[in-house]
Amino acid sequence: MLARTGLRGALLLAMAGTIGCDRLTKHLATGTLAGTAGRSFLGGAIQLDYAENPGAFLGLGASWPPATRLIVFATATALGLWLIAALARRLRGRPALVGLGLIAGGSVSNLADRLVSGRVIDFLYVGIGPLHTGIFNVADVAILAGGILVVAFARHAGHPASMPPA
């Protein structure tokens, strides 16, 4: 029982840490980047530039009516959190549960932006030559990293031999 509580604690700590870091960095981006030309580092490979994205990944749904966006994204987040709760009961291993916490925290933080302003604050951009990302935020990084952790380290309770030990 104590071990299971510790694993749930890892999930909750990852979730809370993600929400805190994302909220702080968005606050800093709003205060220092909004209305400016942005900043560039490493010869333009990393750029900080303030943007408000009314859509999802790469602007998906940005042209939808605001009420539709809110309903679709809030429903998708709620379903995702329900799936995370279901998976958390079945998965074993701290890395996979931390991954679920990262996904949940990033999802909740982006949803908070949508509920407050109808837009998600983005401010990071990475590009080298012709390869580049869209503009994103810390919550997006957490969601991606969490997904990688879940895929790499997930072991279902009924199939402990399916993945190497975490």
C-alpha positions in Angstrom: 0.0 0.0 0.0 2.8 2.4 0.9 4.6 1.8 -2.4 1.4 2.4 -4.3 0.9 5.7 -2.4 4.4 6.7 -3.3 3.7 6.1 -7.0 0.5 8.1 -6.9 2.6 10.8 -5.1 5.0 10.8 -8.1 2.1 11.3 -10.5 0.6 14.2 -8.4 4.0 15.8 -7.9 4.7 15.7 -11.6 1.3 17.2 -12.3 1.6 20.0 -9.8 5.2 20.8 -10.8 4.1 21.0 -14.5 1.2 23.3 -13.7 3.4 25.5 -11.6 6.3 25.7 -14.1 3.9 26.3 -17.0 1.9 29.0 -15.2 5.1 30.8 -14.1 6.7 30.7 -17.5 3.5 32.0 -19.2 3.4 34.8 -16.6 7.0 35.7 -17.4 6.4 35.5 -21.1 3.4 37.8 -20.8 5.3 40.3 -18.8 8.5 40.3 -20.8 7.7 39.2 -24.3 4.2 40.5 -25.1 4.4 43.5 -27.4 8.1 43.1 -28.1 10.0 41.7 -31.1 11.0 38.7 -29.0 14.5 37.3 -28.4 16.7 35.0 -30.3 19.5 32.7 -29.0 22.1 30.4 -30.6 21.9 32.0 -34.0 18.2 31.8 -34.1 17.9 28.1 -33.2 15.9 29.1 -30.1 13.5 32.0 -30.1 11.3 33.4 -27.4 8.3 35.2 -28.9 4.9 35.8 -27.4 1.8 34.4 -29.1 -1.8 33.7 -28.1 -3.1 30.5 -29.8 -6.9 30.1 -29.9 -6.5 26.6 -31.3 -4.8 23.5 -30.3 -1.5 21.9 -31.6 -0.3 24.1 -34.6 -3.5 26.1 -34.4 -5.9 23.2 -35.0 -9.4 24.6 -34.5 -8.3 28.2 -34.3 -11.0 29.3 -36.8 -13.8 27.5 -34.9 -16.3 29.7 -33.0 -15.1 30.3 -29.5 -17.9 28.3 -27.8 -17.2 25.3 -30.1 -13.4 25.5 -29.3 -14.1 25.6 -25.6 -16.5 22.7 -25.6 -14.3 20.5 -27.8 -11.0 21.2 -26.0 -12.6 21.0 -22.5 -14.3 17.7 -23.4 -11.1 16.4 -24.9 -9.2 17.4 -21.8 -11.8 15.8 -19.5 -11.7 12.6 -21.5 -7.9 12.6 -21.4 -7.8 13.1 -17.6 -10.3 10.2 -17.2 -8.0 8.0 -19.4 -5.0 9.1 -17.3 -6.9 8.1 -14.1 -7.8 4.7 -15.6 -4.2 4.1 -16.8 -2.8 5.2 -13.4 -4.6 2.3 -11.8 -3.2 -0.2 -14.3 0.3 0.9 -14.9 3.3 0.0 -12.8 6.5 1.9 -12.6 7.4 5.4 -11.5 8.5 6.7 -14.9 5.2 5.8 -16.6 3.2 7.4 -13.7 5.4 10.5 -13.8 4.7 10.6 -17.6 0.9 10.5 -16.8 1.4 13.4 -14.3 3.3 15.4 -17.0 0.5 14.9 -19.5 -2.2 15.7 -16.9 -0.4 18.8 -15.7 0.2 20.2 -19.2 -3.4 19.5 -20.2 -4.9 21.2 -17.1 -2.6 24.2 -17.5 -3.5 24.7 -21.1 -7.2 24.3 -20.3 -6.9 27.0 -17.6 -5.7 29.4 -20.3 -8.7 28.5 -22.5 -11.1 28.9 -19.6 -9.7 32.3 -18.6 -9.0 33.9 -22.0 -10.0 31.5 -24.8 -6.4 31.2 -25.9 -3.2 29.4 -24.9 -0.1 31.5 -24.3 2.9 30.1 -26.4 6.4 31.6 -26.5 9.0 29.0 -27.5 10.2 28.2 -31.0 13.1 25.9 -32.0 14.5 25.7 -35.5 17.7 24.6 -37.2 17.9 25.2 -40.9 14.8 24.0 -42.6 13.7 21.9 -39.5 11.6 23.8 -37.0 8.8 23.5 -34.6 5.7 25.5 -34.3 5.5 27.9 -31.3 4.8 26.1 -28.1 5.0 26.4 -24.3 6.2 24.4 -21.2 2.9 22.5 -21.0 3.3 21.2 -24.5 6.8 20.0 -23.7 5.5 18.2 -20.6 2.7 16.6 -22.6 5.3 15.3 -25.2 7.8 14.2 -22.6 5.0 12.5 -20.6 3.9 10.6 -23.7 7.4 9.4 -24.3 7.8 8.2 -20.7 4.5 6.4 -20.8 5.3 4.6 -24.1 8.8 3.8 -23.0 8.1 2.6 -19.5 4.5 1.5 -19.3 4.0 -2.0 -17.9 0.5 -3.2 -17.4 -0.3 -4.9 -14.1 -1.2 -8.1 -15.8 1.8 -8.1 -18.1 5.0 -7.4 -16.1 7.3 -9.1 -18.6 6.1 -6.9 -21.5 8.7 -4.1 -20.8 12.1 -4.0 -19.1 12.1 -3.1 -15.4 11.7 0.6 -14.7 
